């Protein structure tokens, strides 16, 4: 891999830094503690993303034909890194631009693209993803929420859990079962969250306000046109979208920025002494760099037009390890950060808590790495 940024990429990064410096309020770091799915941050994100859209910085990696700039995956990576270093002021809308939009572009009908892409590109839309279920977790093939086609409507019954942004989302990217086949029986519906028959309950959380929810579907009815792709095509579509999701969230960049901030504070306070603290910081920094290079290896392949498969789980798990180590370092050496002394470090800690759950549990990633990357047998022979 070539680790040298081009002049164009460097200029793009600086443009983003300048925009963030001008657009974020002075109390942004403390404000960000509300959590990415809080009502306050969601309202702020709509205004912020609108400004990004005006500067063509919200969806620059989308094709020019639909309002993007047609920039390559490296520019997308630069954009995501700078947003996460800043504490992700796009709130839940990062999901829209990273994978909802590109998935709609690839698999949506013309009517679906006309309905859903413009609000995303303008920074006005908020989506949630109806994936995990009680007893299913990240094992999507075991989901039980069922959609039955009755004439020109689907009737849906079931439950989702750990659904981020559901309390404020406009639309749900809903996985449901349309037949009993384990994988080929799963389909996708695009469901407005104000549809009768949907109940959303917030789950109390340590990571901020309104981040996770239970969602219940009781005889919910949506028109047949809500079907996304073909019946039974969900496995293919999700495989495509999850690569974009996991690589579009460079949590390693926030973790490294938090680590650097913590070390700077320790130096200022005269607490950067002794080998133990320095060795622990070095271990955390090494994990951050390992996560970054693992992600860059995937971006290199994307930029070359190659298909990305299960190896994205390796980069995802490396990022989990980096976030956890940095969070542990802060708890050990700057515990006052969790009592509001250092808002940026507290913000990272809140996000680090769910590092091994969001975008696929760490244990599931390890299973994917074992079976699909290392080709290990599922059972001893």
N, C-alpha and C positions, 0 to 999 in steps of 0.2 A: 504494500500500500504506500501511496505517496502522502505523507503527513503535512505537506506544505499547502497552505491555503493560497488560492490564486488571488491576484489583485482585485478581481471582481468580487470574489467571496469575502475578502477582507473589507472592501468598501460596503458591501451589503451588511456585514456584521456591524460596522461602525454606524451605518444609517439606522439600524435597529437600536443600538445603544443610545444614539442621539434622540430617537423618537421616544424611547422609554424615559429618558431623563426629562424630556419636556412634558410627557403626558401623565406620568404617575404623580399622585399628590405627595406632599412632603411626609405625611404620616402613613404612607403606603404599607410599610413593613408591619406596623401594628394593625393596620386595617386588614391585612391579608390573613390575620389570625382567625377571622370570622369563618374561614373555610371556603373552599371553592364552590360548594353548592349552597351556601347561605343566601338568603334573600338579598342581603346587602351587597355581597360580592357579585351575585348574578346581575343585579341592576347595574353595578359599576361595569361589569364585563360587557354588557350590551352597549354602553356608551363607548367604552374603550375599543371594542371590536369594530364599532362603526367608524371610529377614527382610523383604525388600521385599514379598513376597507377603502376609505377615502384616499389613503396613501398607497393603495394596492399592496399592502403588506399583510393582509389577512389570508389570502389564498394565492400567493404568487407562484406556487408549484402546480396550480391547476392549469389546464390547457387555455390558451388565449381565446379559443372559440367560445368559452363560457365565462370569460371575465378574468382569467388568471394571466400570469405573465409567462407561463410555460417554462419556468425555471426548473433546474434539475434537482435530484434528491439531495445533493450537497447543500444547496440553498435552503431546502426544506429543513435540513438538519441544523443549519445555522440559525434559522428562525426559531425552531423549537428549543434549541439550547439557550438562546438569549431570553426567551420567554420564561423558561424554567429557572434560570439563574435569577431572574427578577421576581420569582414567586408565582408564576403563571397567572398574570392578570387577565387572561382570556377566560378564566373560570372553566366551566364545563364546555365552552365552545371550542376548546382545543380538539375535542373529539369530533366535532362537526367537520373541521377542515382537514384533520389528519386521515380519517377513515370513512366517516359517513358519506361525505361528499364524493371522494374518489370511488367509493363502492357504488353510489348512485350513478355516477358517470359511466361506470363499466356495465352495470347490470340493470339499471332502471329503464322503464318504458319512457317514451317521450313525454307522456303526461306526468309521470312521476318526477322526471327531471325538471319539467317546467314548473311544477308545484313546489318542489322542495329545495332546489339549488339556489334560486335567487335570494331567499331569506338567509340561507347559510352564508352566501357570498357577501351579503350586506351586513352581517354581524347581528342579525335579529333573531336567530333561531337557537333553540336549546333542545337537544335530544337526550334520551336515555336509552340504554340497551337492556332488553329483557332477556337475559341469558340464564344466570344461576337460579336454581330452585332448591327448596328444602330437600335434602337427601341427594341432590345432584351436584351441587357445587360447580366446579369447573369441568365436570364430565358432561359435556353437552349432549352426548349420545343417549344419556339416561333421562333426559327431560320428559316431563309428563303433561305439561300444559297442552291441551288438545284443541285443535280447530277443525270443525266439521262444516263442510260446504253444504249449505241448504239453499238451493235455488241460486240466487245472485248474491248471497251473503255468506260469510263465515261466522259461525257461532263459536265463541272461545270460552273455555273454562280452565282455570288453573291458578297457579301462584308463582311469583318470582320473588327473589330475596337478594339482599345486598345490592339493590339497584340504585346506583348513583344518580342524582339530579332528578329523580322521578317526581318529587314534590313540586317542581317548577317547570318541568319539561313540557314542550309543545307536542312532541311526537316520540313514540317508542319504536325502536327497531326490535321487533318481537319475534323470538324463536318459539315455534310451537310444533306439535306433532300432528301430521295429517295422515299418517299411516303407522302401522306397527313395526315397520322395518327400522332397525336400530339407527342407522345413519340416513338411508334414503327416504326415511319417513319424516324428516324434519323440513319444515318450510319457514318462510319469513313473511311477516305481515308488517306493514307500516301503519301504525295505529295512532290517531290523534288522542292525546291524553285526556281530552274532555269527553270522550265517548262514554255514553251511559254504560254502566256495568263494571267500571274500573274504580277500585278503592285503593288509595295509597296511604300507608302508615309509616311514619318516620321511626327509625330504629335509633335509640339513644347511642351516642358515639363520643369517643375521646378525641376525634380528629376534626372537630369543628361543627358548625351548625348545618343541619339538613343534608348531610352527605349521603346517607344510605337509607334505604326504605324496603318495606315489603309492598308488593303490588298484587292485588287480587283481581281476577277476571271472572265475573259471574254472569254467564249467559250474555257476554258482550258480543255485539254484532257489528261487523265491518263489511263494506262492500267487497265483492270479489276483486275489484281493481286494486285493493290494498295489498294483494299478493305481490311480493317482490321476487323477481325471477320466476322460475317454474316451481311447481310443487315438487318437493324432494331435492331441490337444488341448494338448500341452505348450507350443507357441509362444504361444498365447493366455494360458495360465496364467503362464508366465515373464514375459511382458510386464507382467502385473499385479503379480507379486511383486517384480520388479526395481525398480520405481518405489518400492515400500515399502523395499526393501533400501537403495538408494542415498540416499534422503532420510532414512532412519532412522539414518544414520551421519554425524552432523555433525562430521566431522573438523576443520572450520574452527574449531570452538570450542576444541578442544585446541591447534591450531596458534596461535591468538591468545593463549591462556593461556600457552603456552610462550614466545611472543615477549615478552609482558609480563614474564614471569619473567626472561628473558634481559636485557632492558633494565634491570630493577631491579637485577640483579647487576652489570651494567656501571656503573651509577650508583654503587652502593655501593663499588665498587673504584676509582672515579675514572677509569674507562675510557670514559665516555660523553662523549668529546671529539672534536672534528673534525666536519666536515660529512659525510664519507663514511659513517661508521657510522650517523649519524642519517638520511641519505637512504636507505640500505639498509633500515633498520628501517621507515621510512615506506612504502617499496615493499612490504615484507612485510605491513605492517598494512593497506595498501590492498587487497592481494589477499585477505586474510582477510575484509575487509568486503565485497568483491565476491562472494566465495563465499557469505557469509552472506545477502546480499540476493538473490542468484540462487536460493538454496534457499528463502528466505522467499516469493519469488514463486510457487514451486511449491506451497508449503504453503497460500498464499492460495487457489489454485485448488482444492486438495484440500478445504479447509474449505468452499468454495462448492459442493462436490459435482461439480466438473468432472472430466472424464477427462484424465489426464496421459499424455503420449506421449513422443516423443523429446526434448522440451525438457529433461527431467530429466538428459539427458547433458550439457547445457550447465552445469547446476549442479554436476554431478559433476566435470567437467573443471576448473571454476573452483576447486573444493576441492583438486584435485590440484596446481594451480599454487600455491595458498596454502601447502600443506604443504611442497612442495619448497623454496619460497623461505625459509620459516622454518627448515627444516633446514639449508639452505645458510648462513643468517645465523649460526646457532649454531656450525657447523663453522668459519666464518671468524673469529668474534669470541670464542667461548668453547669452543675445541676441547677444553679440559680436561673438559668435560661428558661427552665420550665415554669418558673414563678414570675415570668414577665420581665426579667432583667434584660434579656436580649431577644427582642421580638423575631428577628430573622431566624435565629437558631430554634426558637420555639415553633415557628412556622414549618421549618424543615422537619422537626421531630414529629409534628402532627402528621405530615405526609409520609414520613418514614415508617410510622407505625403500621401502615397498610401496604408497605412495599411488597410484602410477600402474598398479598391477597388481590389487590387491584390488578386488572388485566390478566388474570389467571393466577391461581395459587402457585406458590413456589414448588410445592410437592408435585403438582401436575406438570410443571415445567420439567422437573427432574425425571418424571416418568417418560415424557416425550423425548427428552435427550437420550435416555437409556434405550428406548425401543426404536426410535426413528433416526437418531444420529449415530449412536454407538452400536445399534443393531443387536442389543443384548436380548436373550430370550426372556419371555415373560415368566416362565417357570423353570426351575432346575431340571436338567435332563438326566 
